[in-house]
Amino acid sequence: MSAETDSVHRPRIIAVANQKGGVGKTTTAINLGTALAAVKRRVLIIDLDPQGNASTGLGVTRKERNVGSYNLLFDEATVEQARVPTLIPGLEIIPASMELTGAELELVNEENREYRLREAVQRSSIAYDYVLIDCPPSLGLLTLNAFVAADAVLVPLQCEFYALEGLSHLMRTIERVKRAFNPALEIQGVVLTMFDRRNNLSEMVANDVREFLGDKVYETVIPRNVRVSEAPSFGKPALLYDLRCTGSQAYVHLASEVLKRERRLVA
C-alpha cells in the first residue's frame, strides 16, 4: 500500500475498553457502530473479546466465525478475508471465535506481540471511516494489542460505587501504553452507562466522574433500559430492535457527540 493510499484510507481506530465486565462495553461498541453507519460512515467492529458477545449481538452465527480476530492476530487471515457483513448497511464485523480464548498465552512467544493487530489493520486496503475494537474485560495482551492499534480509547463506565477506582487503574494503563508503544493514544471520552435517575448513587457517581475528568466525560448518559438488554438475544443492535426506546436514542446522541469530537480533531 502506498503512502498516498494509506493517508486517504486510514480509518480512525477507537478501542472500546474497560477492565471490568458488565459495564455496557459491547453494547456501546455495537450500537455506536450502528449509529455511525446510519449516518453513512463505513464502520468495522473487531470483536477481540473471547466471549464473542459483539458477534452474537450483531447476529453473526457460529458458522460465520470460522475466520475471525484470532486469525487476524496470527497472520492467518487479512481484514478482507475475516470481515463479515451485518444487517446494517456500512457496518461489518470481524468476529471472535473460540480459538481467541487461548490467544493471550499464544501471543506471549510471538515476535512483535503487542503490534499484531495494528499491523493487520494497517495492511487492509478497505476504506473504513471507523474501526471500533471491542476489548475483553481485562488488561492483558489482547487489550494491549487494541491500545497499540488505536488512536483513542472510549471508556464505558457503569454508575456504581467503585467506578472511579477502576477508571484510575485504566488511565494508568493507557499512560503506560503511550510511553512504551503508542505515543498518540488518547482518551476519546468516557460514557456513563446503566444510569438510573431514581438512584441517588448514579447521580453521585456521575458528578464525581465529571469533577475528576471534566469535558472528557460525554454529556450523553446511557440509561438502564430493558429494550437495550433484550436486543442481543435477537441478534440485533438496540437501534435496529427498537429505535425509539430511551437507550437507543441515547446511543444516537452519543454517536453525534463522538463525531463532534472527531471533527474538532481535524479542524
C-alpha positions in Angstrom: 0.0 0.0 0.0 1.4 3.4 -1.0 1.8 6.2 1.5 -0.8 8.2 -0.6 -3.3 5.4 -0.4 -2.7 5.0 3.3 -3.3 8.6 4.0 -6.6 8.6 2.1 -8.0 5.3 3.5 -6.6 5.3 7.1 -9.5 4.8 9.4 -9.9 6.4 12.8 -9.4 3.5 15.3 -11.2 3.5 18.7 -10.8 0.9 21.3 -13.9 0.4 23.5 -12.4 -0.7 26.8 -12.9 -1.2 30.5 -11.1 -3.9 32.5 -14.4 -4.6 34.4 -17.1 -6.7 32.8 -20.8 -5.9 32.7 -20.4 -2.2 32.2 -22.0 -2.0 28.7 -18.8 -2.2 26.7 -20.1 -4.5 24.0 -23.5 -2.8 23.9 -21.7 0.5 23.4 -19.5 -0.8 20.6 -22.3 -2.3 18.5 -24.8 0.5 19.0 -22.2 3.2 18.4 -21.1 1.3 15.3 -24.7 1.1 14.1 -25.3 4.8 14.7 -22.2 5.8 12.9 -23.1 3.5 9.9 -26.6 5.1 9.9 -25.0 8.5 9.1 -23.1 7.0 6.2 -19.8 6.2 7.9 -18.2 2.9 6.9 -17.5 1.0 10.1 -15.7 -2.1 11.1 -16.1 -3.7 14.5 -13.3 -6.0 15.6 -14.6 -8.4 18.3 -11.5 -9.0 20.4 -13.4 -10.5 23.4 -13.2 -14.3 23.6 -16.8 -14.3 24.8 -17.8 -13.1 21.3 -20.7 -11.0 22.5 -20.4 -8.4 19.8 -20.5 -11.1 17.2 -23.7 -12.6 18.8 -25.2 -9.1 19.2 -24.8 -8.4 15.5 -26.4 -11.7 14.5 -23.2 -13.5 13.4 -23.8 -17.3 13.6 -21.2 -19.8 14.8 -20.7 -21.0 11.2 -19.7 -17.5 10.2 -16.9 -17.4 12.8 -14.5 -19.9 11.3 -12.2 -17.0 10.4 -12.0 -14.0 12.8 -9.9 -11.9 15.0 -7.8 -14.8 16.2 -6.7 -15.4 12.6 -6.0 -11.7 12.1 -3.7 -11.7 15.1 -1.7 -14.6 13.9 -1.4 -13.7 10.2 -3.7 -16.5 9.2 -6.2 -14.1 7.5 -6.4 -10.5 6.4 -9.1 -8.0 7.2 -10.6 -8.6 3.8 -10.8 -12.3 4.5 -12.1 -12.1 8.1 -14.8 -9.5 7.8 -18.5 -10.5 7.9 -21.4 -8.3 6.8 -24.1 -7.4 9.2 -27.8 -6.4 8.9 -26.7 -2.8 9.0 -25.5 -1.4 5.6 -22.0 0.0 6.0 -21.2 -2.0 9.2 -19.0 -5.1 9.1 -17.5 -7.2 11.9 -14.5 -9.4 12.3 -16.0 -12.0 14.7 -14.4 -13.7 17.7 -14.1 -17.5 17.6 -13.4 -19.9 20.5 -9.8 -20.0 19.5 -9.4 -16.5 20.8 -9.7 -17.9 24.4 -6.1 -19.2 24.1 -4.7 -16.2 22.3 -3.3 -14.5 25.4 -1.0 -17.4 26.1 -0.1 -17.9 22.5 0.9 -14.3 21.9 3.5 -14.4 24.7 6.0 -16.1 22.5 5.2 -14.2 19.3 7.5 -11.6 17.7 6.2 -8.1 17.9 3.3 -9.5 20.0 2.0 -6.0 21.0 1.8 -4.8 17.4 0.0 -7.8 15.7 -3.4 -6.1 15.5 -2.1 -2.7 14.4 -0.1 -4.3 11.6 -3.1 -6.4 10.4 -5.3 -3.3 10.2 -2.7 -1.2 8.5 -2.4 -3.8 5.8 -6.0 -3.5 4.9 -6.9 -1.5 1.8 -10.6 -1.1 2.7 -11.7 2.5 3.1 -13.3 2.3 6.6 -14.0 5.6 8.3 -14.0 4.0 11.8 -12.7 0.8 13.3 -14.2 0.0 16.7 -12.4 -2.6 18.8 -14.5 -4.4 21.4 -11.9 -5.3 24.0 -12.1 -8.1 26.6 -12.8 -7.2 30.2 -9.1 -7.4 31.2 -5.9 -5.6 30.6 -3.9 -8.5 29.1 -2.2 -8.8 25.7 -5.5 -8.7 23.7 -6.4 -5.3 25.1 -2.8 -4.2 24.8 -2.9 -5.0 21.1 -6.1 -2.9 20.8 -4.5 0.1 22.6 -1.4 -0.1 20.4 -3.5 -0.2 17.3 -5.9 2.5 18.4 -5.9 6.3 18.0 -8.1 6.7 21.0 -9.9 4.8 23.8 -13.6 5.2 24.6 -14.4 4.1 28.1 -17.9 2.9 29.1 -18.3 3.5 32.9 -21.1 2.0 34.9 -22.5 4.3 37.5 -21.6 2.3 40.6 -19.6 2.8 43.8 -16.1 1.6 42.6 -16.3 3.2 39.2 -13.6 5.9 39.8 -11.2 3.4 41.3 -11.3 1.2 38.2 -11.1 4.2 35.9 -7.9 5.4 37.6 -6.3 2.0 37.0 -7.4 2.0 33.3 -6.0 5.5 32.9 -2.6 4.5 34.3 -2.5 1.6 31.9 -3.3 3.9 29.0 -0.4 6.2 30.1 2.0 3.2 30.2 1.0 2.2 26.7 1.5 5.8 25.5 5.0 5.8 26.9 6.1 2.4 25.7 4.2 1.7 22.5 1.8 4.3 21.1 2.6 8.0 21.9 -0.5 9.2 20.0 -3.0 7.2 22.1 -5.6 9.4 23.9 -8.9 9.0 25.8 -11.6 9.9 23.3 -14.1 10.1 26.1 -15.9 8.4 29.0 -19.6 7.5 28.6 -21.6 6.9 31.7 -23.7 3.7 31.4 -26.6 2.0 33.2 -27.6 5.3 34.6 -30.7 5.2 36.9 -32.2 8.5 37.6 -34.2 7.0 40.5 -30.9 6.1 42.2 -29.0 8.8 44.1 -25.8 6.8 43.7 -26.0 7.2 39.9 -26.1 11.0 40.3 -23.3 11.0 42.8 -21.0 8.8 40.6 -21.8 10.9 37.6 -20.9 14.1 39.4 -17.7 12.6 40.8 -16.6 11.4 37.4 -17.3 14.8 35.8 -15.4 16.5 38.5 -12.5 14.2 38.0 -12.3 14.2 34.2 -14.2 17.3 33.2 -15.1 17.5 29.5 -13.6 14.1 28.8 -17.0 12.8 30.0 -19.7 12.8 27.3 -22.8 14.8 28.1 -24.8 11.8 26.9 -25.6 9.2 29.6 -26.8 5.7 28.7 -29.8 4.8 30.9 -30.7 1.3 32.2 -33.2 0.1 29.6 -35.0 -3.2 29.2 -35.2 -3.0 25.4 -31.4 -2.5 25.1 -30.9 -5.6 27.3 -33.3 -7.6 25.2 -31.8 -6.7 21.8 -28.7 -9.1 21.8 -30.9 -12.2 22.3 -32.4 -11.3 18.9 -29.0 -10.8 17.2 -29.7 -7.1 16.7 -28.3 -3.8 18.0 -30.8 -1.9 20.1 -31.1 0.7 17.4 -32.5 -1.9 15.0 -34.5 -3.7 17.7 -36.3 -0.6 19.0 -35.0 2.8 17.7 -37.5 4.8 19.8 -36.5 3.4 23.2 -34.6 5.7 25.5 -31.4 3.5 25.3 -31.3 3.6 21.5 -31.9 7.3 21.4 -29.0 7.8 23.9 -26.7 5.9 21.6 -27.8 8.1 18.7 -26.9 11.2 20.8 -23.6 9.6 21.8 -22.6 9.0 18.1 -23.4 12.7 17.5 -21.0 13.7 20.3 -18.3 11.3 19.1 -18.5 12.8 15.6 -18.3 16.3 17.0 -15.2 15.5 18.9 -13.7 13.9 15.9 -14.4 16.9 13.7 -12.6 19.1 16.3 -9.5 17.0 15.9 -9.2 17.6 12.2 -10.4 21.3 12.3 
